[in-house]
Amino acid sequence: MKTKILDYYLTKQFVLSILFGILTFALVFVIVDLMENLDDFIDQKVPQQIIFQYYIFFLPEIIRLILPVSILLACLFTVGKLNNFNELTAIKSSGISLYRFMFPFLVIGFIISLIAIYFSGWIVPNSNSKKLQIEQIYMKKNLTYVGANIFFQDDENKFVNIGYYDPTSQIISRAGIILISSDDPTRLIKRIDCQRLQWDSLKKKWIGFEVIENIFINDSTNKLTYYNAFEFNDLNFKPDDILIKQKKIEEMTLTEIRHVINSHRKSGNDTTKLEIDYHSIISFAFANLIVIFFGLPISADRRSGSVAFQFGMNLFFTFIYLAFMKISQSFGKNGLMNPILTAWFANIVFLIFAGVNFLRVRK
């Protein structure tokens, strides 16, 4: 019974401290970013309600970034309070080990990590996309024309160029399809130009209108054929794929990233960077659990110094962790490490350090 009461008490204090940390760090983050963008807001005469929307959509990305530090701060505040009132001494005196004491913290950290995967993989990208739209429309930043001038590889020896795509009608204007030799990449086999390319949802294929097919027989001979309408049976991309190909990685959900990875594999392209980005989103979510393993034993040990010193030391190791993650990603994107190992390498290394520290602290 006493452990259930203790678990409830620790859980309540820990969760409230996490919420306080998120609120504090998010407020600081927003104020700093507002100061940096204030000139752009004024120069572009951005309305106040749009500025408010901008930071509402920016908030999920901010929470994703500050969550590990907020959890670390919550560990220090919760355990520091117990130390100040000698409650931790009383808990140890009652026969409860440090391992059992950490149990509710680890459970909460694990649950938060699972939630963070969904949060980072789906909610954050959608918010980033809306934030980017505000930057493009009102702040004239990162200007791109969605659906215009798209070029991509459809399979190993086929390339597609799109002049403009209307997602509402699913019609492509001015499309070009280039087929090269699989044996000689410098040799052009065929080029097809369409004034209009429309998706047939019943046949699940693209229908071209006003189509010119140019077959290159040899260096000096080619054959031109005109079609009023032409069915394409060998195009792999679908309407939803077109706009996804224009998205930045921070705007893509985990589902979309996985779809792009599969699409690139079919085309014979290297997917290493995309795979690292995909697995890094998942591994970073578990940083929320790693900081508990690392910070809580230090916070529970009175020999580690004051709360301010403990927080500074743990914050230092948190930034080392983030730097270590970026460095390992650089090695992975250069092809020196497996993508999955690259994404999880920082977690593995710091989990080992946390385990050593865990065993070092008195029970």
C-alpha positions in Angstrom: 0.0 0.0 0.0 2.8 2.4 1.0 4.5 2.0 -2.4 1.2 2.8 -4.2 0.9 6.0 -2.3 4.5 6.8 -3.0 4.1 6.1 -6.7 1.0 8.4 -6.9 2.9 11.1 -5.0 6.0 10.9 -7.2 3.9 10.7 -10.4 1.9 13.8 -9.5 5.0 15.8 -8.6 6.9 14.6 -11.7 4.1 15.3 -14.2 3.4 18.8 -12.8 7.1 19.6 -13.0 7.3 18.4 -16.6 4.3 20.7 -17.5 6.0 23.6 -15.7 9.3 22.9 -17.6 7.5 22.8 -21.0 5.6 26.0 -20.2 8.8 27.8 -19.1 11.1 26.7 -21.9 8.4 27.2 -24.5 7.8 30.7 -23.4 11.5 31.5 -23.5 11.7 29.9 -26.9 8.8 31.9 -28.3 10.1 35.2 -26.9 13.6 34.7 -28.4 12.1 33.7 -31.8 9.7 36.6 -31.7 12.6 39.0 -31.2 14.4 37.5 -34.2 11.4 37.7 -36.5 10.0 41.0 -35.3 11.6 43.0 -38.1 10.1 40.6 -40.7 6.7 40.8 -39.1 6.8 44.6 -39.1 8.3 44.9 -42.6 5.7 42.6 -44.1 2.9 44.1 -42.0 1.8 40.7 -40.8 -1.5 40.9 -38.9 -1.5 40.1 -35.1 -3.8 37.2 -35.5 -1.5 35.6 -38.1 1.5 36.1 -35.8 -0.5 34.3 -33.1 -1.4 31.5 -35.5 2.3 31.3 -36.6 3.4 30.5 -33.0 0.5 28.2 -32.4 1.7 26.1 -35.4 5.3 26.5 -34.2 4.5 25.3 -30.7 4.5 21.5 -31.5 8.0 21.7 -32.9 9.1 23.7 -29.9 7.7 21.1 -27.5 9.4 18.3 -29.4 12.8 20.0 -29.0 12.4 21.0 -25.3 10.7 17.9 -24.0 13.9 16.0 -23.0 15.3 19.1 -21.2 11.9 19.6 -19.5 11.9 16.0 -18.3 15.4 16.4 -17.0 14.4 19.6 -15.1 11.4 17.8 -13.7 13.6 15.0 -12.4 15.9 17.5 -10.6 13.0 19.5 -9.2 11.1 16.5 -7.9 14.1 14.7 -6.4 15.6 18.0 -5.2 12.5 18.8 -3.3 12.5 15.3 -1.7 16.1 15.8 -0.7 15.5 19.3 0.8 12.8 18.0 3.1 14.7 14.7 3.9 11.8 12.8 2.3 14.3 10.8 0.1 16.1 9.7 3.3 12.9 8.6 4.8 12.0 6.6 1.7 15.4 4.8 1.7 15.1 4.2 5.4 11.7 2.4 4.9 13.5 -0.2 2.8 12.7 1.2 -0.7 15.7 0.9 -3.0 16.7 3.4 -5.6 15.7 1.0 -8.3 12.1 0.8 -6.9 12.1 4.6 -6.3 12.9 5.2 -10.0 10.1 2.9 -11.2 7.3 5.5 -11.6 9.7 8.0 -13.3 10.8 5.3 -15.8 7.2 4.3 -16.5 6.2 7.9 -17.2 9.3 8.4 -19.3 8.5 5.3 -21.4 4.8 6.4 -21.9 6.0 9.9 -22.9 8.4 8.4 -25.4 5.7 6.4 -27.0 3.4 9.4 -27.2 6.4 11.5 -28.6 6.7 9.1 -31.5 3.2 9.8 -32.6 3.5 13.5 -31.7 6.8 13.9 -33.7 5.8 11.6 -36.5 2.4 13.1 -37.4 1.3 16.2 -35.4 4.6 18.1 -35.7 5.0 17.7 -39.5 1.4 18.9 -40.1 2.0 21.9 -37.9 5.3 22.6 -39.6 3.6 22.6 -43.0 1.0 25.2 -41.8 3.8 27.3 -40.3 5.7 27.2 -43.5 2.6 28.4 -45.4 2.4 31.4 -43.2 6.1 32.2 -43.8 5.6 31.9 -47.6 2.4 33.9 -47.8 2.9 36.6 -45.1 6.7 36.8 -44.5 7.9 36.0 -48.1 10.3 33.3 -46.8 11.1 29.9 -48.2 9.1 30.7 -51.4 8.2 27.7 -53.5 5.3 27.2 -55.9 3.5 24.0 -54.8 2.7 21.8 -57.7 4.9 23.7 -60.2 8.2 22.7 -61.9 8.5 19.3 -60.4 11.2 16.8 -61.6 11.7 13.3 -60.2 12.8 9.8 -61.1 9.9 7.4 -61.5 11.9 4.3 -61.8 15.5 3.2 -62.5 15.6 4.5 -66.1 12.5 6.8 -66.3 12.3 10.5 -65.4 9.3 12.8 -65.2 9.0 16.5 -65.5 5.8 18.3 -64.5 5.1 21.9 -65.5 2.1 22.4 -63.2 -0.1 20.0 -61.1 -3.6 20.9 -59.9 -4.3 18.6 -56.9 -8.1 19.4 -57.0 -8.7 18.2 -60.5 -5.7 15.8 -60.5 -4.6 17.2 -63.8 -1.0 17.8 -64.9 -0.2 20.5 -67.4 2.9 20.2 -69.7 4.3 16.9 -68.6 7.5 15.3 -70.0 8.6 11.7 -69.6 12.2 10.7 -70.5 13.3 7.1 -70.9 17.0 6.3 -70.9 18.9 3.0 -71.6 19.4 0.8 -68.6 22.7 -0.3 -70.1 24.0 3.2 -71.1 22.6 6.1 -68.9 23.9 8.6 -71.5 21.7 7.1 -74.3 18.2 8.6 -74.7 15.6 6.0 -75.9 12.3 7.9 -75.8 10.8 11.2 -74.9 7.1 11.7 -74.4 5.5 15.2 -74.1 1.9 15.8 -73.0 0.0 19.0 -73.0 -2.3 17.4 -70.4 -2.0 14.4 -68.1 -5.0 13.3 -66.1 -5.5 10.6 -63.5 -8.2 8.1 -64.2 -9.4 7.0 -60.7 -11.3 4.0 -62.2 -8.5 2.5 -64.2 -5.8 3.7 -61.7 -3.6 5.1 -64.5 -2.6 8.3 -66.1 -4.3 9.4 -69.4 -2.3 11.7 -71.7 -3.9 14.2 -74.1 -2.2 15.8 -77.1 0.8 13.5 -76.7 3.9 13.5 -78.8 6.1 10.4 -78.6 9.7 10.8 -79.9 11.6 7.5 -80.2 15.3 7.8 -80.8 16.3 4.9 -83.0 19.9 5.9 -83.3 22.0 9.1 -83.1 20.7 10.4 -86.4 17.2 8.8 -86.7 14.1 9.3 -84.6 10.4 8.6 -85.0 7.7 11.0 -84.0 4.1 9.9 -83.3 1.1 12.0 -82.2 -1.8 10.8 -80.1 -5.0 12.7 -79.2 -5.2 10.4 -76.1 -2.7 7.9 -74.7 -3.0 5.5 -71.7 0.2 5.2 -69.7 0.5 1.7 -68.2 4.1 2.0 -66.9 4.0 5.1 -64.7 4.5 4.3 -61.0 3.7 7.6 -59.4 0.1 8.5 -58.2 -1.5 11.9 -57.6 -0.7 11.9 -53.8 3.0 11.2 -54.6 3.4 14.5 -56.5 3.0 16.9 -53.7 4.8 14.7 -51.2 7.9 14.9 -53.4 7.9 18.6 -52.9 7.7 18.5 -49.1 10.7 19.1 -46.9 11.6 16.3 -44.5 10.2 18.3 -41.5 6.8 18.5 -43.2 6.6 14.8 -43.8 4.8 12.4 -41.5 6.5 9.1 -40.7 4.0 7.4 -43.1 5.0 9.8 -45.9 8.7 9.4 -45.3 8.4 5.6 -45.4 6.4 6.0 -48.7 9.1 8.1 -50.2 11.8 5.7 -49.1 9.9 2.8 -50.8 9.4 4.9 -53.9 13.2 5.8 -54.1 14.1 2.2 -53.6 12.0 1.2 -56.6 13.7 3.9 -58.6 17.1 2.6 -57.7 18.0 5.7 -55.7 20.1 5.8 -52.5 17.7 6.1 -49.4 20.3 6.3 -46.7 19.6 9.9 -45.7 15.9 9.4 -45.7 16.2 6.2 -43.6 18.4 8.0 -41.1 15.8 10.9 -40.8 13.0 8.3 -40.4 14.7 6.3 -37.6 16.1 9.5 -35.9 12.5 10.8 -35.3 11.8 7.6 -33.4 15.1 7.4 -31.6 14.9 11.1 -30.5 11.5 10.3 -28.9 13.3 7.9 -26.6 15.7 10.6 -25.5 12.9 11.5 -23.0 13.6 8.1 -21.4 17.4 8.3 -21.7 17.6 11.6 -19.7 15.7 9.9 -16.8 18.1 7.0 -16.7 21.0 9.5 -16.8 19.8 12.3 -14.6 17.8 10.7 -11.9 20.6 8.7 -10.1 22.7 11.8 -10.0 19.8 13.9 -8.6 19.1 11.2 -5.9 22.7 11.2 -4.8 23.4 14.0 -2.2 27.1 13.7 -2.9 26.6 15.1 -6.4 26.4 18.7 -5.1 23.7 21.3 -5.1 20.6 21.2 -7.3 22.0 24.0 -9.5 25.3 22.1 -10.0 23.3 18.9 -10.8 21.1 20.7 -13.3 24.1 22.3 -15.0 25.9 19.0 -15.2 22.9 17.1 -16.5 22.1 19.9 -19.0 25.7 19.8 -20.2 25.4 16.0 -20.9 22.1 16.6 -22.6 23.7 19.0 -25.1 26.6 16.5 -25.5 24.0 13.9 -26.3 22.4 16.1 -29.0 25.8 17.0 -30.5 26.7 13.3 -30.4 23.5 12.5 -32.3 24.3 15.1 -35.0 27.8 13.8 -35.4 26.7 10.2 -35.8 24.1 11.3 -38.3 26.9 13.0 -40.4 28.9 9.7 -40.4 25.8 7.8 -41.4 24.8 10.1 -44.2 28.3 9.7 -45.6 27.7 6.0 -45.8 30.0 5.1 -42.9 27.3 3.6 -40.7 24.1 1.6 -41.1 21.1 4.0 -41.0 19.4 2.3 -38.1 22.6 2.1 -36.1 23.3 5.8 -36.9 19.9 6.9 -35.6 20.2 4.9 -32.4 23.9 5.2 -31.8 23.7 8.2 -29.4 20.9 6.5 -27.4 22.9 3.3 -27.1 26.1 5.0 -26.0 24.4 7.2 -23.4 22.3 4.4 -22.2 25.5 2.5 -21.4 26.9 5.6 -19.6 23.6 5.9 -17.7 23.8 2.2 -16.7 27.3 2.7 -15.4 26.2 5.7 -13.4 23.1 3.9 -12.3 25.3 1.1 -10.7 27.7 3.6 -9.2 25.1 5.5 -7.1 24.2 4.1 -3.7 21.0 2.1 -3.6 
